[in-house]
Amino acid sequence: MADLWHAARDKVCEGNLFGHDDFDNVVIDVIGSLPEEGKAGDIENLLSLCKMKLELLEARAKNQKPVGEVAPSDSSADPVTVLKQFIDKAESAILQRVDFVDNETVLSAHKALIQKLAKRAVEKPRVRLFTTNYDLCLEESAARIGVVLIDGFSHSAEQRFNRDYFQHDIVRRATSGTKADYIDGVFHLYKLHGSVDWRRKQDGVVIRSQANDTEGLKPVLIYPRSTKYQEAFEVPYLDMFAAFQAALREPDTTLVVAGFGFADDHISAPIWSALESNLSLRLILVDPSFVPVVRLDAIGAGGHLIDLEIGVQRQYQKRIMRLVGEGDPRITVLNGRFEDLVDAMPTITGESDRQRLQMRLDQIRDFPA
């Protein structure tokens, strides 16, 4: 989030010969003060307050009665215009900052996670991946190892979103017979806050594209701000969250949480509700903040015990950790990064012949010709 603050600051002040005044003046206006020199502020809080002030200014302008003749104002100094341009530039900077994945990006941990989960037996329900990230790490990793992602988009030339596609599956069917076999390594991918390659057309249809806004296509992302809860009730986010809540209610379900700090109540609340009602739910929390790095370095091998009060600040984290303290056997807390989770995750045995072939092909790709 600190990176996004600095990226937005640079974008707003792009071409400004007088430093970062254009950005800092808006921060002082809506927040009241600047962060300490060299430090980043809360970009989510800033955009939230900007959005609130913009709504107030627009409502006032709409209801204000004209009094006599008023000279036309300079649009560049109009508070509504200034604030709109500020928000547009800040959101554009965020979109550029999270669109970092290309063919050269190292995604070893993502690939390893997908490879391990892809060995799940085909007769079992498909693995569902839910992410609040906008980036294409999962899509690129899956493409590199030949894994199929069902993400709600059609396979036509113009890929369009339709919630019904999550009900589809992929089978292998021989031309000489009628038997159809489910192919292995198929995942369902739900991007709860949108994606860098989602665009909304003027008619409201969501397509997969990375075209610029100038072509009449708007990015489909829930940007960092307090209105994320309200925006989550719009299409296609509503379909994603409905699938997430339905998955949490299913019996004998395991939810693995990595890299999520429980700051978004519209995601945290359904998880807590599921813990209250679903007795067969298993929850695995992975986060490096449960024990500070300084303390980890000072602890000898075998002594990495979780301190239930360290790093726990948000209300749903506190509730969950209290359940852990009370001995709830459904919850497992692991101290570590996403990479550590992937390393610790056991490899599912019993892969198919096709999966073994794919693994061999992956191995030889790592060697130069």
C-alpha positions as CSV (number, residue, x, y, z in Angstrom):
1,M,0.0,0.0,0.0
2,A,3.0,2.3,0.6
3,D,4.1,1.7,-3.0
4,L,0.7,2.7,-4.2
5,W,0.8,6.0,-2.3
6,H,4.1,7.0,-3.9
7,A,3.0,5.8,-7.3
8,A,-0.2,8.0,-7.0
9,R,1.9,10.9,-5.8
10,D,4.3,10.7,-8.8
11,K,1.4,10.3,-11.3
12,V,-0.6,13.3,-10.0
13,C,2.5,15.5,-10.1
14,E,3.8,14.2,-13.4
15,G,5.4,17.1,-15.3
16,N,5.1,19.4,-12.3
17,L,8.2,21.6,-11.9
18,F,7.4,22.6,-8.4
19,G,7.6,19.2,-6.7
20,H,4.6,17.4,-5.3
21,D,2.4,20.4,-4.4
22,D,-0.5,19.2,-6.6
23,F,-0.7,16.0,-4.6
24,D,0.2,17.4,-1.1
25,N,-2.3,20.2,-1.4
26,V,-5.2,17.7,-1.9
27,V,-3.9,15.6,1.0
28,I,-3.8,18.6,3.4
29,D,-7.3,19.6,2.2
30,V,-9.0,16.3,2.8
31,I,-6.9,14.8,5.6
32,G,-5.6,17.9,7.3
33,S,-1.9,17.0,7.4
34,L,0.9,15.3,5.5
35,P,2.7,12.1,6.6
36,E,6.2,12.4,8.0
37,E,8.9,13.3,5.5
38,G,9.8,10.2,3.4
39,K,6.9,8.1,4.7
40,A,3.8,7.1,2.9
41,G,0.3,7.8,4.0
42,D,-2.8,5.6,3.9
43,I,-3.8,5.6,0.2
44,E,-7.1,3.8,1.0
45,N,-8.1,6.5,3.6
46,L,-7.1,9.3,1.1
47,L,-9.1,8.0,-1.8
48,S,-12.1,7.3,0.6
49,L,-12.1,10.9,1.8
50,C,-11.6,12.3,-1.7
51,K,-14.6,10.3,-2.9
52,M,-16.7,11.5,0.0
53,K,-15.7,15.2,-0.6
54,L,-16.4,14.8,-4.3
55,E,-19.9,13.5,-3.6
56,L,-20.6,16.4,-1.3
57,L,-19.3,19.0,-3.8
58,E,-21.4,17.5,-6.6
59,A,-24.5,17.4,-4.4
60,R,-24.0,21.1,-3.4
61,A,-23.4,22.2,-7.0
62,K,-26.5,20.3,-8.1
63,N,-28.8,21.9,-5.4
64,Q,-27.2,25.4,-5.4
65,K,-29.6,28.0,-6.8
66,P,-28.0,30.6,-9.2
67,V,-27.9,34.1,-7.8
68,G,-27.7,36.9,-10.3
69,E,-25.0,36.9,-13.0
70,V,-21.8,35.0,-12.2
71,A,-18.7,35.2,-14.3
72,P,-17.6,31.9,-15.8
73,S,-15.0,30.3,-13.5
74,D,-11.8,28.7,-14.6
75,S,-12.5,25.0,-14.9
76,S,-9.0,24.1,-13.9
77,A,-9.5,25.8,-10.5
78,D,-13.0,24.3,-10.0
79,P,-12.8,22.1,-6.9
80,V,-15.0,19.4,-8.5
81,T,-12.8,19.2,-11.6
82,V,-9.6,19.3,-9.6
83,L,-10.8,16.4,-7.3
84,K,-12.0,14.3,-10.2
85,Q,-8.7,14.7,-12.0
86,F,-6.8,13.8,-8.8
87,I,-8.9,10.6,-8.3
88,D,-8.6,9.6,-12.0
89,K,-4.8,10.0,-12.0
90,A,-4.4,8.2,-8.6
91,E,-6.5,5.3,-9.8
92,S,-4.6,5.2,-13.1
93,A,-1.3,5.0,-11.2
94,I,-2.6,2.1,-9.1
95,L,-3.7,0.2,-12.3
96,Q,-0.3,0.7,-13.8
97,R,1.5,-0.3,-10.6
98,V,-0.3,-3.7,-10.2
99,D,0.0,-4.6,-13.9
100,F,3.5,-5.9,-13.6
101,V,3.3,-9.5,-14.9
102,D,4.9,-10.4,-18.2
103,N,6.6,-13.5,-19.8
104,E,9.8,-12.8,-17.8
105,T,8.2,-12.5,-14.3
106,V,9.5,-15.1,-11.9
107,L,6.4,-16.9,-10.5
108,S,8.0,-20.0,-8.9
109,A,5.8,-20.0,-5.8
110,H,2.6,-19.6,-7.7
111,K,3.6,-22.3,-10.2
112,A,4.5,-24.7,-7.3
113,L,1.2,-24.1,-5.6
114,I,-0.9,-24.8,-8.7
115,Q,1.2,-27.9,-9.5
116,K,0.6,-29.3,-6.1
117,L,-3.1,-28.6,-6.1
118,A,-3.5,-29.8,-9.7
119,K,-2.9,-33.4,-8.5
120,R,-6.2,-33.4,-6.7
121,A,-8.4,-36.3,-7.9
122,V,-10.7,-35.4,-10.7
123,E,-13.7,-37.0,-9.0
124,K,-13.5,-34.5,-6.2
125,P,-14.8,-30.9,-6.5
126,R,-12.5,-28.5,-8.3
127,V,-10.2,-26.4,-6.3
128,R,-11.4,-22.8,-6.0
129,L,-8.9,-19.9,-5.8
130,F,-10.2,-16.6,-4.4
131,T,-8.0,-13.6,-4.6
132,T,-8.3,-9.8,-3.9
133,N,-5.2,-9.1,-6.1
134,Y,-5.7,-7.4,-9.5
135,D,-2.5,-8.9,-11.0
136,L,-2.2,-11.8,-13.4
137,C,0.2,-14.0,-11.4
138,L,-2.2,-16.9,-11.2
139,E,-3.3,-16.7,-14.8
140,E,0.3,-16.5,-16.1
141,S,1.5,-19.4,-13.8
142,A,-1.4,-21.6,-15.0
143,A,-0.6,-20.8,-18.6
144,R,3.1,-21.8,-18.2
145,I,2.3,-25.2,-16.9
146,G,-0.8,-26.0,-19.0
147,V,-3.4,-25.7,-16.3
148,V,-6.9,-24.6,-17.2
149,L,-8.6,-21.8,-15.2
150,I,-12.4,-21.4,-15.3
151,D,-12.8,-17.7,-14.4
152,G,-16.3,-16.8,-15.6
153,F,-15.2,-15.7,-19.1
154,S,-16.2,-17.2,-22.4
155,H,-13.7,-18.8,-24.8
156,S,-14.9,-16.7,-27.8
157,A,-12.9,-14.1,-29.6
158,E,-14.3,-11.3,-27.4
159,Q,-14.2,-13.0,-24.0
160,R,-17.3,-11.9,-22.0
161,F,-18.1,-12.5,-18.4
162,N,-21.1,-14.7,-17.5
163,R,-21.6,-16.2,-14.0
164,D,-23.0,-19.4,-15.7
165,Y,-19.6,-20.3,-17.0
166,F,-18.6,-21.2,-13.4
167,Q,-21.0,-24.1,-13.7
168,H,-19.1,-25.5,-16.7
169,D,-16.3,-28.0,-16.7
170,I,-13.9,-29.5,-19.2
171,V,-13.9,-33.1,-20.3
172,R,-11.8,-35.1,-22.7
173,R,-13.9,-37.1,-25.2
174,A,-12.6,-39.4,-27.9
175,T,-14.0,-39.0,-31.4
176,S,-14.6,-42.7,-31.7
177,G,-16.7,-43.1,-28.6
178,T,-19.2,-41.6,-26.2
179,K,-17.2,-41.8,-23.0
180,A,-16.1,-38.5,-21.5
181,D,-13.4,-38.1,-18.8
182,Y,-12.9,-35.0,-16.7
183,I,-9.4,-33.6,-17.3
184,D,-7.2,-33.0,-14.4
185,G,-5.7,-29.8,-13.2
186,V,-8.7,-27.5,-13.6
187,F,-9.3,-24.7,-11.2
188,H,-12.0,-22.1,-10.6
189,L,-10.5,-18.6,-10.2
190,Y,-12.5,-15.8,-8.5
191,K,-11.0,-12.3,-8.5
192,L,-13.0,-10.6,-5.8
193,H,-11.8,-7.1,-6.5
194,G,-11.5,-7.3,-10.3
195,S,-8.5,-7.6,-12.5
196,V,-6.1,-5.5,-14.6
197,D,-7.4,-7.1,-17.8
198,W,-11.1,-6.6,-17.1
199,R,-12.9,-3.8,-18.9
200,R,-16.5,-2.7,-18.8
201,K,-18.1,-1.6,-22.1
202,Q,-20.6,1.3,-22.3
203,D,-23.5,-1.2,-22.4
204,G,-22.3,-2.7,-19.0
205,V,-20.8,-5.9,-20.4
206,V,-17.5,-7.0,-18.8
207,I,-14.9,-8.3,-21.2
208,R,-11.3,-9.3,-21.0
209,S,-9.1,-6.6,-22.5
210,Q,-6.3,-4.3,-21.6
211,A,-7.3,-1.4,-23.8
212,N,-7.1,2.2,-22.6
213,D,-10.0,4.2,-21.3
214,T,-9.9,6.3,-24.4
215,E,-11.5,3.5,-26.3
216,G,-14.7,3.7,-24.2
217,L,-13.7,0.8,-21.9
218,K,-13.4,1.4,-18.1
219,P,-11.2,-0.8,-15.9
220,V,-13.2,-3.2,-13.6
221,L,-11.4,-2.9,-10.3
222,I,-12.5,-2.1,-6.7
223,Y,-9.9,0.5,-5.9
224,P,-8.5,0.9,-2.3
225,R,-11.2,2.9,-0.4
226,S,-13.8,2.5,2.2
227,T,-16.6,2.0,-0.3
228,K,-15.3,-1.5,-1.2
229,Y,-18.2,-3.0,0.6
230,Q,-20.9,-1.2,-1.4
231,E,-19.0,-1.8,-4.7
232,A,-18.9,-5.5,-4.0
233,F,-22.6,-5.7,-4.6
234,E,-22.2,-4.8,-8.3
235,V,-21.7,-7.2,-11.2
236,P,-19.3,-9.0,-11.6
237,Y,-18.1,-8.7,-8.0
238,L,-21.5,-9.8,-6.6
239,D,-21.2,-13.2,-8.3
240,M,-17.6,-13.7,-7.0
241,F,-18.7,-13.0,-3.4
242,A,-21.8,-15.1,-3.7
243,A,-19.5,-18.0,-4.7
244,F,-17.1,-17.3,-1.8
245,Q,-19.9,-17.4,0.8
246,A,-21.4,-20.5,-0.8
247,A,-18.0,-22.3,-0.6
248,L,-17.6,-21.4,3.1
249,R,-21.0,-23.1,3.9
250,E,-20.2,-26.4,2.3
251,P,-19.4,-29.3,4.6
252,D,-15.8,-30.7,4.9
253,T,-14.3,-27.6,3.3
254,T,-10.8,-26.3,4.0
255,L,-10.0,-22.6,3.6
256,V,-6.3,-21.6,3.3
257,V,-5.7,-17.9,3.8
258,A,-2.4,-16.4,2.8
259,G,-1.5,-12.7,2.4
260,F,-4.8,-11.4,3.7
261,G,-4.8,-9.1,6.7
262,F,-8.5,-9.1,7.4
263,A,-8.7,-5.4,6.7
264,D,-11.8,-5.9,4.4
265,D,-14.8,-6.6,6.5
266,H,-16.9,-7.7,3.5
267,I,-14.5,-10.7,3.3
268,S,-13.7,-11.1,6.9
269,A,-17.3,-11.2,8.1
270,P,-18.3,-14.2,5.9
271,I,-15.2,-16.1,7.2
272,W,-16.2,-15.5,10.8
273,S,-19.8,-16.3,10.1
274,A,-18.7,-19.7,8.6
275,L,-16.6,-20.4,11.7
276,E,-19.7,-19.8,13.8
277,S,-22.0,-22.0,11.8
278,N,-20.0,-24.6,9.8
279,L,-18.6,-27.2,12.3
280,S,-16.8,-29.1,9.5
281,L,-14.9,-26.0,8.2
282,R,-11.1,-26.1,8.5
283,L,-9.2,-22.8,8.5
284,I,-5.5,-22.4,7.9
285,L,-4.0,-18.9,8.4
286,V,-0.6,-18.1,7.0
287,D,1.0,-14.8,7.8
288,P,4.6,-13.7,8.6
289,S,3.4,-11.1,11.2
290,F,2.3,-13.5,13.9
291,V,5.9,-13.5,15.1
292,P,8.2,-10.5,14.3
293,V,11.3,-11.3,12.2
294,V,13.6,-10.0,15.0
295,R,12.2,-12.5,17.4
296,L,12.3,-15.3,14.8
297,D,16.0,-14.7,14.3
298,A,16.6,-14.8,18.0
299,I,14.7,-18.1,18.5
300,G,16.6,-21.3,18.1
301,A,15.6,-24.2,15.8
302,G,12.4,-25.8,17.0
303,G,11.3,-22.9,19.1
304,H,9.1,-21.1,16.6
305,L,5.9,-21.0,18.7
306,I,3.1,-18.6,17.8
307,D,2.4,-15.8,20.2
308,L,-1.4,-15.3,19.9
309,E,-1.2,-11.6,20.7
310,I,1.6,-10.5,18.4
311,G,0.6,-8.7,15.2
312,V,-3.1,-9.2,15.9
313,Q,-4.8,-5.8,15.5
314,R,-8.0,-6.1,13.5
315,Q,-11.3,-7.3,15.1
316,Y,-11.8,-10.5,13.1
317,Q,-8.1,-11.5,13.6
318,K,-8.6,-11.1,17.3
319,R,-11.8,-13.2,17.3
320,I,-10.1,-16.0,15.4
321,M,-7.0,-16.0,17.6
322,R,-9.2,-16.1,20.6
323,L,-10.7,-19.3,19.2
324,V,-7.2,-20.7,18.7
325,G,-6.4,-19.8,22.4
326,E,-9.6,-21.6,23.4
327,G,-8.3,-24.7,21.6
328,D,-10.6,-24.8,18.6
329,P,-9.2,-27.7,16.6
330,R,-10.6,-26.4,13.3
331,I,-8.1,-23.6,13.0
332,T,-4.3,-23.8,12.2
333,V,-2.1,-20.8,12.4
334,L,1.2,-20.8,10.5
335,N,3.9,-18.2,10.7
336,G,5.4,-17.6,7.3
337,R,5.2,-16.1,3.9
338,F,3.3,-17.3,0.8
339,E,6.5,-19.1,-0.4
340,D,6.8,-20.9,3.0
341,L,3.2,-22.1,2.7
342,V,3.9,-23.5,-0.8
343,D,7.0,-25.3,0.5
344,A,5.2,-26.7,3.6
345,M,2.1,-27.9,1.6
346,P,2.3,-31.7,1.1
347,T,2.5,-33.1,-2.4
348,I,-0.6,-35.0,-3.3
349,T,0.3,-38.5,-4.5
350,G,-1.3,-40.6,-7.1
351,E,-0.9,-38.3,-10.1
352,S,-2.1,-39.4,-13.5
353,D,0.0,-40.4,-16.4
354,R,-0.7,-37.1,-18.1
355,Q,0.4,-35.2,-15.0
356,R,3.6,-37.2,-14.8
357,L,4.3,-36.4,-18.4
358,Q,3.6,-32.7,-17.8
359,M,6.0,-32.7,-14.9
360,R,8.8,-34.3,-17.0
361,L,8.2,-31.6,-19.7
362,D,8.4,-28.9,-17.1
363,Q,11.7,-30.3,-15.9
364,I,13.4,-30.3,-19.4
365,R,12.2,-26.8,-20.1
366,D,14.5,-25.6,-17.3
367,F,17.6,-26.9,-19.2
368,P,19.1,-25.0,-22.2
369,A,18.9,-26.7,-25.6
